[in-house]
């Protein structure tokens, strides 16, 4: 009797080698005796993401930067929360029909709910991308008072209009800090608009990044309560697993794999291009999609991924 085909799951992004989603999911797959493997795929646009999922029969995928918005037009249906947020972080492949979901809003709210009542909490969301919109959506759903701040004020105003909340420019941050209970930062790791502002000791800061970031470092220096992006990733992954399999994973198993890092010197990489029809994904750390079989392009992009993994 032929062994059942292993199901493939993946996280799509660019860059993507830093993602710890494969460690979390593969450990649960092994524990639950699920015949599946989860890998990382680097693409260059939203259409490629959807095409790869369909062409290679990937059962389910997580979508991260910069494709959460770009993949919207290439899925067949979108859940209500994903429509409102304007971004997708989960795609389920149902016999070639792609269903888009968003679990990011729960990744933002569930870690906060463990330590604070979000009803009427004053929350400041930094950023204006898909993760920021998910956080705003989730916090408002929980009854919080939300203000959005972004370097480009027009983008903050657009979010505020969509979700009926407030928007401020970054130069107004200092005067808002003392009446803020929670800051959610969805900014890039190197950005830190809080620099130079004295932060209240009881301020809670949730950082979307689970690698080193300027906001996280500054929060700790100011003795604020920091919730790492690991918590955000963990809770959105739990909700993703429930969408994939209809049941909740063992949270402790996922948590234990956060300390499992890839060795940049021992990366198992695979090039994928339009000419490749059958791929053996198992034990591949990263798949890089190229427009043609171009070894130079593949090696360049792989080295860039490795450098980012090392340098953060």
N, C-alpha and C positions, 0 to 999 in steps of 0.2 A: 504494500500500500504506500502510495506517495505521501510524503510528509506535507502537512498543511503549509501554505505559503506564508512566509513571515510578513506581517503588516509593517509598512514603513510610515514613520512620522518624522516631521522635520520642523526646524525653526528657520525662517527666511529673514535675512537682513544683509546689510552691507555697511560696516564690517560685521562679522558674525562669529568669528572664532572664539571671542571672549564669552559667548553665551554659555551659561551653566544649565540651561534647560535639558540638554541631553543627559547630563549626570542625574538630574532629578527624576526624569521619566524612565530612563533605562533601569535604574535601581528598583523602581516600583514594578516595572514590567517583570523583572527577574523574581521579585518577591511574590508577585501575584500569578506567576507562571503564565504570563501573557506572551504569545509568540509574536513579538514585535521588536522593532529597533527604531531609535530616535536619533537623527543626525542634524547637522547644520548645513544649510545651503546658501551660498552667496550668489545673488542674482544682481541685475543692474536696473530692472524696472518692474512695475506691477504686472504687466502682461506676461513677462517671463515667469514670474512667480506662479500665476494661474496656469500657464501652459505646462510648466514642469509638474505641478500637482496632478494635472489631468493625464499628461503623457506617460508619467511613470507611476500612476495609480497610487499616489501618496494618500494614505487614509485620512490623515489630519495634519494640520500645520499650525504653528504659531507664527505670527507676523510681527516683526519689530522694525525699528528705524532702518531705512526711510520709507517703508512700503505700506504703512497702516492706512494711509489715505489713497496711495497710488493703486492699490489692489481693488478698491471699491467697485470700479466700473467693470471689473473682469470676473466677478462672482455672479452667481445666478439668483441668489436671494440674500437679503440682509436682515438680521434680527432688528427688533424695534430699538433696543438700546444702542446698537451699532449705528443705526440711522441717525439717532439723536446726537450721538457723540461725533459722528462723521469720520469714523475710523474703525478698522477691523484688526483684531489681534489674534483671531482664531478662524481657521477655515476647515470645514469638514467636507470631505469628498464623498458624496452619497451617489455611488455608481456613475460618476462623471458629472454630477450636478454639484456645484460648489456653493456651500452655505456659509455666510460670513457672520461672525459673532464678535462680541467684545466682552472680555472679562477683566480688562484693566481697571474699570471703575471699582470692582470688588477688591482688586489688588491694593488700591489706595485706601479704601474705607475700612476693610476688615482689620488691618493692624492697628488702626487708630481706635476702633471700637473696643479693643481689648483694654485700653487704658483711659478712655475719655468718652463722655456722652456727647455725641456729635450734634444732638438737638440743640439748636441755638448757639453752637460754638462759632466763634469768629475765625474764619479760615482765609488765609492768603495763599493763592496759587501762583507760583512763578512759572512763566512760560506760556506758550500759545499753540503748541503742537498737539498731536493726537493724544499723547499721554496727559497733557494739561486738561484738555477737554474732557477726557474720561474722569479725571479727578474731580473737576467741577461738577460734572453730571452726578457722580456718586455722592459727593458731599451734599449737594442740594437735595438729592433723593432722601438723605438721612436727616434733613431738616437744618443743616448748617447755614450760617450766613457767609456768603462767599464773595471775595474780592479777587480779581485777576490783575496781575501786573506783568508787563512784558516790555522788552527793549523797544519793540515797535508797538507803540500805543494803539495804533489802528487795529492791530490783530487782537489785542486785549479787549478793545471795545466790541469787536465782532463777536467774541465769545460771550461777553457780558450781555449783548443783545440777544444772542441765541438762547441763553439760559436764564435771562432775567435776573442778572446779578450786577455787581459793581465792577468797574475797571479803573485802574490808576496807572500812571506812568512810573517808571522806576525811580525817578527823582523824588517821588512822594513817599517812598518806602519808609523812611525814618519816622515820619509823623504817624504812620499807621501801625508800627510795630508794637507800641505799648497797649493797643487795644486789640491785639491779635492773640488768639489762643494757639493756633496751629498754622504752620507754614508747610505747604507741600511744594517741593521744588521738582520740576520736570526739566530743568535746564541741562545743557551739556556739562560734562564733568569739569571743564576748565572755567566755567562761568561762576561768578559769585557777586551778585549785586548787593549782598549784605555786608561786604567788606567796609569796615569803618563805622558800622552802626552798632551801638551797644544793645545787646539783645536781653530781654527779660529772662531771669533764671528759670521761670516756670514754662517757658515757651517750648512747645513740641514741634520738632522739625522732621518731616518725612521726606527723605531724598529718594527719588526714583532710581538713582544710580546705585549699583551694588559694588562698583569699583570706587577707587579713590576719587573724591570730588572736592571742589573748593567750598561748596556750601556745607558739606558734612564736616570737613576739617574745621571750618570757622565755628560751626555749631558746638563742636566739642570744646574748642578753645574758650567759648563763652559760657560753658557749663549748661548748655541747653540739653533737653532730652531728645536724643537723636534716634529715629527709627530708620534703619538701613533699608536701601532698596532691595535687599535680600528678602525682606518681609513682603514687599510689593510683589516681587517675582514669585515667591512661594504661594501667596494666596491666589494670584491670577492663574498659576499653574494648577492648583487644586481645582479651581473652577473649570479650567480647560480639560482636565482629566475627567471630570464629571460629564462634560459635553462629549468627550470621546467614547466613554465606556458606560455612562449612566450610573456610576457609583463613585463614592469618595475614596481617594487614595489614603494610605497611611501617612499622615503628615510628618511623623517623626522620621520616616525613611527618607522623605524628600529633604527635610532639614539637615540630616546627617551628611548629605552629599554636597553641601555648599563649600565644604573645606577641600573638596576634590578638584584639584587644578590640573589642567593639561600641561604636559612638558613640551615647550616649543621645539625642542630638539627631536621630538619623537611623534610628530603629527602624521597621521595616516590621511592623505589627501587624495581626492579623485577629481579629474576634469570631466565635466559633462558638456556636451555640445549637441546641436541638432542632429548630428549623424549617429549619436549613441541612442539605441532603442532599448537595450536591456542592460540594467545596471545591478550589480551586487553591492548593495549599500552597507551591509553588515560590517561593523567595526571601522567604518569610515568616520573620521572626526569632522572633516569638512569637505563639502562638494562645491566646486567652483564652476559656474555655468559660463561658458565662452561662446561667442557667436560662431566660431569655427575652431577646428582642431589646431590651436596656436599655442605651442609649448611655451614660447617666450611670454605671451600674455598670461598664461596660467601661472608660470613661475613668479612673475612680477606680482600678481595679485595675492598669491600664497605668501610671498615674503612680506608684503604689506600687512597681511593679517597677522603673521607671526610677530612682526615688530610691534604692532598695536597690542598684542597679547602680553608682550614683555613690558612695554612702556606704559601701558594703561591708557 
